Amino acid sequence: MSTLPPCPKCNSEYTYEDGEQLVCPECAHEWKAGEAGASDDDTRVIKDSVGNLLQDGDTITVIKDLKVKGSSLVVKVGTKVKNIRLVDGDHDIDCKIDGIGAMKLKSEFVRKV
């Protein structure tokens, strides 16, 4: 029986290997075997299009017309978005845009105000 380390996020003992990564089936956290201690602090660095650090609660503006997937709406250049929330994933900003609703944006298409 192999001795895999517990999940650094939820301390579950039911971790398993998936290629080079370790996976927790309870919280879906994935990490490499050597970085179990390094991922505890959960620091993520997300920067806008010009290199400014973004944080939860910041106000941003959109720097490019963005089509809304699944509709004919467009988020126009200069649209101001308040109170953003940073998340993990490809689209790393969750926000609510007036007239459109909840959106996920990529940080490369926004600029901090």
Secondary structure, 3 states (H helix, E strand, C coil): CCCCCCCCCCCCCCCEEECCEEECCCCCCEEEHHHCCHHHCCCCCCECCCCCECCCCCCEEECCCEECCCCCCEECCCCEECCCEECCCCCCEEEEECCCEEEEECHHHEEEC
